[in-house]
Amino acid sequence: MNSMRWLTEDEQAAWRAFLQATTLLEDHLDRQLQRDAGMPHMYYALLSTLSETPGRSMRMTELAERTKITRSRLSHAVSRLEGNGWLRRESCPSDRRGQVVVLTDAGYDEVVRTAPGHVDAVRAAIFDRLTDDQTAQLAEISRIIADGLHGPDGADVPWLR
């Protein structure tokens, strides 16, 4: 007896549309940021996240959780961004084993320089195409999906790997 629950035709259409949209969106944003700032979207996400935090700094583990990436990927990205002079690592004062990543003044200037083009790209790709109701629905659906992927104990999330 096969208990496999295949996707319905409507679910299959929604799934494929979602995959196409997210793949094309990530490619669009990557190309825009590579062209305008010479960095991939993930690097910009790290810089912009830090630009919005008090003291423009955060523990590496918290930054990995906030940006939903593995600690290994974060470490690699931070090393590259350190090479550009946009970030620096410091020892964590409350935990000698931990590290804090700090957005430098040059990194902040890069976010300020790059943000307008990025916001234009996001707006053109998403929000200029949606009604206010659709924007609210997109936010709700995205939260439901993200909350469901955290799992009951949250053990299999990227930032804990």
C-alpha positions in Angstrom: 0.0 0.0 0.0 1.5 3.3 -1.1 0.7 6.2 1.2 2.6 8.7 -1.0 0.7 12.0 -1.2 1.4 13.4 -4.6 0.9 17.1 -5.3 -2.5 18.0 -6.8 -2.4 19.8 -10.2 -3.0 23.1 -8.4 -0.3 22.4 -5.8 2.1 21.4 -8.6 1.4 24.6 -10.5 1.9 26.7 -7.3 5.1 24.9 -6.4 6.6 25.4 -9.9 5.6 29.0 -10.0 7.1 29.5 -6.5 10.4 27.8 -7.6 10.6 29.8 -10.8 9.9 33.1 -9.0 12.4 32.6 -6.2 15.1 31.4 -8.5 14.6 34.2 -11.0 14.4 36.8 -8.1 17.6 35.6 -6.5 19.4 35.7 -9.9 18.0 39.2 -10.6 19.2 40.6 -7.2 22.6 38.9 -7.5 23.1 40.3 -11.0 22.1 43.8 -9.8 24.4 43.7 -6.8 27.3 42.2 -8.8 26.9 45.0 -11.4 26.5 47.8 -8.9 28.7 46.7 -6.0 30.7 43.7 -7.1 29.1 41.4 -4.5 26.5 38.7 -4.3 23.1 39.3 -2.7 24.1 37.3 0.4 27.1 39.6 1.1 24.8 42.7 0.8 22.3 41.0 3.2 25.1 40.6 5.8 26.2 44.2 5.4 22.7 45.7 5.5 21.8 43.5 8.5 24.8 44.9 10.4 24.0 48.4 9.3 20.7 48.2 11.1 22.0 46.9 14.4 23.1 48.9 17.4 26.9 49.5 17.2 26.8 47.9 13.7 28.0 44.7 15.3 26.6 41.2 16.1 27.8 37.9 17.3 28.6 35.6 14.4 26.1 33.0 15.6 23.3 35.6 15.8 24.2 36.9 12.3 24.1 33.4 10.9 20.6 33.0 12.4 19.4 36.4 11.3 20.5 35.8 7.7 19.5 32.1 7.7 22.9 30.7 6.5 25.3 28.1 7.8 28.1 29.1 10.0 30.6 27.9 7.5 29.1 30.0 4.7 29.0 33.0 7.0 32.6 32.5 8.0 33.6 32.4 4.3 31.6 35.5 3.5 33.0 37.4 6.4 36.5 36.6 5.4 35.8 37.9 1.9 34.2 41.1 3.2 37.1 41.6 5.6 39.4 41.5 2.6 37.4 44.4 1.2 37.7 46.3 4.4 33.9 46.3 5.0 33.9 44.0 8.1 36.2 43.1 10.9 36.0 40.3 13.5 36.6 41.0 17.2 36.6 38.7 20.2 33.4 38.5 22.1 33.8 40.2 25.5 31.3 37.9 27.2 32.5 34.6 25.6 36.1 34.1 24.7 35.3 31.4 22.2 32.7 33.6 20.4 33.4 36.3 17.8 31.6 39.5 17.0 31.5 40.8 13.4 31.6 44.6 13.0 30.6 46.7 10.0 33.4 49.2 9.3 32.8 52.8 8.3 33.8 51.7 4.7 31.3 48.9 4.9 28.6 51.2 6.0 29.4 53.7 3.2 29.1 50.8 0.8 25.6 49.9 2.1 24.6 53.5 1.8 26.0 53.7 -1.7 24.4 50.4 -2.9 21.0 50.5 -1.1 19.1 52.8 -3.5 19.8 50.5 -6.5 19.0 47.4 -4.5 15.7 48.9 -3.2 14.8 49.9 -6.8 15.5 46.3 -8.0 13.4 44.8 -5.2 10.6 47.2 -5.7 10.6 46.7 -9.5 10.7 42.9 -9.2 8.1 42.5 -6.5 6.2 45.4 -5.0 5.5 47.4 -8.1 3.7 44.2 -9.4 1.6 43.6 -6.4 -1.4 45.2 -4.8 -1.3 46.1 -1.1 -3.5 43.1 -0.4 -1.1 40.8 -2.4 1.9 42.3 -0.5 0.1 41.4 2.8 -0.6 37.9 1.5 3.0 37.4 0.4 4.2 38.4 3.9 1.8 36.1 5.6 2.5 33.1 3.3 6.3 33.7 3.6 6.1 33.7 7.5 4.0 30.5 7.5 6.5 28.7 5.3 9.5 30.0 7.3 7.9 29.1 10.6 7.2 25.6 9.4 10.7 25.1 8.3 12.2 25.9 11.7 10.8 22.5 12.8 9.4 21.6 16.3 12.8 21.7 18.0 14.6 24.0 15.4 17.5 21.6 15.3 17.9 21.3 11.5 18.2 25.0 10.6 21.1 26.3 8.6 22.6 28.5 11.3 23.0 25.5 13.7 24.9 23.4 11.1 
